[in-house]
Amino acid sequence: MSDLKRTPLNAAHRALSAKMVDFAGWDMPVQYPAGIIEEHLAVRTRAGLFDVSHMGEFRVKGPQALAYLDHLTPNAVSKLVDGQVQYTAMLYPNGTFVDDLLIYREGPEEFLLVVNASNIDKDFAWATEQTAGFDVALTNESDATGQIAIQGPKAEGILQTLTETPLGDIPYYHFTHGQVLGHQVLLSRTGYTGEDGFEVYCQAADTEALWNAMLKAGSSEGLLPTGLGCRNTLRLEARLALYGHEINDEIHALEAGLGWIVKLDKGDFIGAEALRKAKAEGLSRRLVGFKTFEKRDIARDGMPVLVDGKAAGFVTSGAPSPTCGVNLGLAYVPVSHAAVGQRIEIEIRGRACPAEIIPTPFYKHA
């Protein structure tokens, strides 16, 4: 425990009797007394509150900030306007993932990058290395920043009671600066659950006060504190990639189904040559969604995918779906067996369990 990093909300989680686990070196809540299923359904039908202060935040400033980020990432950063957010990635020269991330455009010479908690040090070292030749300053603000996500159909209404900023005016994947109960914050209409909601960035010292205020404001609306367990089932239903599962340094962006963030016509960027070659040659495998048929057949990451009785791929994520009521998963399979309706098998504890490729996302909110 002493070696684990703690977010500013560690004491608050323990006061709520959260079950704490080691997540990428962080002491984080996996669930609260209500349990993962109840927390999941709260987000789908009402609202849930997540501590995401373990995420990393880097700031890029300078006259060549835009050129630098267009070189660093495959998406078209030049298309962003002030106050807009973009999902993208940092890639190695072979097209595989350093990490996936969000880019926030504060202005033409200032951007905020939000990266995965497990990759903060690696990402900052990589991003720093790539600043060579660009007139930019890159700073790591992770330790000074708190982040809370409020997600679900009632999220906007709950958060609106605490701020004078008109939240309804913030489009999806946009942000603004404002105040929540007198605390300066960045309010972002983004999330990792497949629901509408907001991510609230603040000074680390303000995080607990904001967390407690949101819990209180949402109590009458059925809001629950929510942990990593339901965060995983929610993002799986929405087919949102998780680093170390669907994406890593051995999987390239096109086979991960993230070709939409790769703008091969925008000019040179790290990984462009490898991805152009991969596109020209065609893919050998693809990430697909599947369901198993028996209640006991729950696929987990790393389990082999069988085609004609032989290992031909692997599961990246799997879990029972509280929303859909079936066991779902994501897996890499040969392109020949990637079409919706194809049958495959998952090797679960030595058994070859039948499964079917089905459309994704498994869930999409109205």
N, C-alpha and C positions, 0 to 999 in steps of 0.2 A: 504493500500500500504506500509506503514512504517514497517509493521510486516513481509512482504514478503522478502525472500532471493533473491539476484540478482546475476546473472552470470557476468563475466567481460565484457560481450557484451551488457549489458542492455541499455546503452546509444546509442550503434550502432543500436540496434533494433528500438529504438524510433526515431532515425534520419532517418530511412527507413520507418517511418510511420506504423510500425507493430501494429496490434491489440494485446494488451497484456492481459493475463489472469493469474489467480492464478492456478498454476499446482503443486499440492503436496507441497504447501507452497513456491513455487518459482514464481517470476514474469517473465513469459515466453511468447514469441510470438506464437499465435495460427495461424496467417496468416499475409501476407503482402498485399499491394494493389492489386497485381495480382490475389489473391484469391486462395482458396484451390485447386480447380480443375486444374487451370493453373500451380500451383506449383507441384502438383502430376504428371501431364503430362510432366513437365520439367524434373523431376527425371527419368521418364520412357524412355524419348526420348533423353534428353540432359544431364543436370546435375542440382543438387540442393545442397544448402549449409545449413546445420543445426547447430544450437548451441546446443551442448550436454554437456556443461560445468557443468550442474546441476548434472550429474551422479557422483557416489561416487567411489573413488579409495583408496584401502587399499594395503599396501605392507607387504609381509610376508618374513622374512629372518631368516635363522638359519639352523643348521645341520639337524634338523628334519622337515624342511618346507614341504618336499614332503610327509612324513608320516602323518603330521598334516592335509594337504589338502586332502589326500586320506581318512582320517577319517571324515573330515568335509563335503565332497561332494560325490555324488554317481557315478560320472564319473571316469574313470581311469586316474588320473593325472599322474601316472607313465608312461603312454604311450607318454606323451608330450616330444618333443625335444626342445632344446634352440631355441627361436624365433617362437614358435608355440602357438596358441591360442585355448582354449577349451570352448565350451558352456556347462554349468553345472548348479547346483543349491545348495543351502543350504536347508536341510530338517529338520523338527522336527522328534523326535523319531517315531511318528505315520505315517511318510512318506509324510506329507503335506509340503507346501512350506514356508520357511522363506523368500526366494527370489530366483530368477534366476540370473545368473551372468556369466561373462567371466573370465577365468584364463589365464594370460600371463606368460609363462615360460621364465624368464630372464636367469636362470641358475639353477643348481641342488639345490641351497640353497636360491634362490630368485625368488619370484613370485609376479605379480601384479594382484589384484582382482578388477573387475569393476562391481559395483552394481547399482541398481535403485535409483534414486534421492529420491523417497518417502520413502525409507527404510534405508537410510544411518545410522542413529543413532541406529535403531533396529538391523541392520545387524552387525554393529561394536561391539555392546554389545554382541550379540550372538557369533560372531566369537572369541571375546576376552575370553568369558566364556569357549569356547572349547579348548583354548590353554593349559589348565591345563594338566600337565603331558608331555608336548612337549617342547623341547628346541627350541623355536622360539620367534621372536619379531614381533609384529603386530603393524603397524602404520597407521593412517588415514591421507592420503595426499589429501583429497578431496578439501579442501579450497585453496590449493596451485596449483591446477591443472586445466588447461583449456582444453576443448576438442571440436573440430570442425569435423563434418562429411561432406565429399563431396561425393555425391552418383550419379550414373547414368552412361550411356555408354560413356560419354565424360569426366568423372571424372579423369581418369588416365592421359589423355592428358593435361588437364588443370593444374593439380597439378604438372605434370612433368616439366612444364615451370618454376616452382619456386624452384626446388630442383635438385641437382646433383645425388641424390640417384636413381639408376635405378629401378623405380617402377614396371616395367614388370617382374623383378626378384623375386618379393614378391608373393608367392602363396597365394591362398585363405586361410583365417584363419591362417596367419602368420604375423609377424611384424619385423621391424628393427628400429634401431636408426639412425638418420641423422640430416640434417639441412634443414630448409625451410627459405630462405632469411636470412641466418645467425643465425636463432633461433634454438636451440637444441630441437628436437621433437622425439616422437615415432610415427612411421608410421605403421598403422595396416590395413591390407586388410580385413576389416570386415564392418558390417553395419546392419541396421534394416529396410531395405526397399525392399529387394528382388532383388536389383540391385548390380552390381559391384561397388566398390568404396573404400574409405579409411576413417579411423578415425584418426585424428591427435591430439595427446596429447602434451601439451606444458606447460610451466610455465604460471600461471594465468596472469601475467603482459604482456605476449607476445600475448595473445589471440586476442586482437582487431587488432593489426598490421597484424597478419596472416589472420584474417577474411577479412579485407579490401583488402589485396593482392589477396586472392582467388576470391573475388567478381570481382575485376578489371581484373584478368587474364581470368576469365570465361565469361566476359560480351559479347565478340564477338562470343562466342559459345552458347549463349542462357541460360547460367546458371542463376538461380534465387535463392534469399534467400528463405528459406522454413521453415514453422512453424510446430507446433504440430498437426495441423489439417491434413495436408497431410502426416505427419509421421504416423498418425494413419491409414489412408486409405491405404497407401503403405504397412504397416506391416500386415494389415488385409488380403489384397490380397495375400500376401506371407505366410499366416497362421503362423505368428510369435506371440508367446504368450506375453501378457501384464499382469504384476502383478496387482492384484486387479480385473482382468477380467477373463482370462482363467486359471490363477493359483492364489492360495491364501492359507491361513492356514486351509482351509476346503477341499481342493482338493489335492489328492495325484498324484504322478508323472505318474503312469501307466494310470490312467483314463484320464489324460491330454494329452495323446498321446506322452509322453516324455520318454517312456521306453528305447529309444535308448541312453539316457544319464545315464541310471541306469545299472551299471555293477554288477549284483548280485553275480557274481563269483569272484570278485576281493578281497574278504575278508570283514571284518567288516567295516561298516560306519554308520553314524547316519541315522536312518530310514530303514536300511537294513532288519531287522526282520519283520517290518510291511509290507514292500513291498513284501517280499518273501511270507508272509501269504496271501496278497491280490492277488498275482499271482496264488497261489495254489487254492484259493477259487473262482477265476474268478471275472470279473468286473460286476458291476450292471449298470454303466453308462459310456458313452464315449463322448469325445469332437468330434463334427462333423461339417462339413461345409454345409451350405444350401443356397438356393436362394428362394426369393419370386417371385410371378408372376406379380403382379400389380405394376405399377410405384409408386403409393401412399403408398404401403405396405413396409415401411422401418422399419426393426427390430432394436431395441436398447437394450443395455445391461440391464439385469434384467427382460425383458419381459418374461412371461410364455410360455413354449412350451407345446402344447396340443397334447395328443394322445387319440383318441376316445372321444374327447370332455373334457377330464380331464387333469389337470396340471400334467406333467410328467417330466419336466426339465425346463431349463431356458437359455435365450440368454446371451452370455458373451460379444459379440461385434457385431455390425452391421452397415452398411453404404451403400449408393450407390457406386458402383465401377466405377471410371472414366475410368479404363482400359477395364473392361469386359462389361460395359454398362448395368449391371443389379444390383439389390439390393442383397447384400451378407450378410452373417452372420456366426458366430460360436456359437454353443450351446451344452450344455450337454443334452443328451437324453438317454433313456433306451437302453441297448445293443440290445434289440429286435427290435428297430427301428433305428439302427445306420448304416445300410447298404446303400450304394449308390443306389439311385432310390426310397428309401422309402419316403412316404409322411407323413408330420407332419403339424401341424398348429401353428402359432404364434399369441398370443393374443396381438393385437395392438389397443390401445385405445378402448377396449371393443369389438373389432371385431376378430373373428377367421379367420385368413388369411392363405390360403394354401401356403405350402412351400415344397421343395424337397431336400433331402440329395444329395449333389454333391461332386465330388472328390476335395481334397485339396492337395497342395496349389492351390488357384484359379488362380494364375499367377506365371509363372516361366520364368525368362529371358533366352534368347537363350544362 
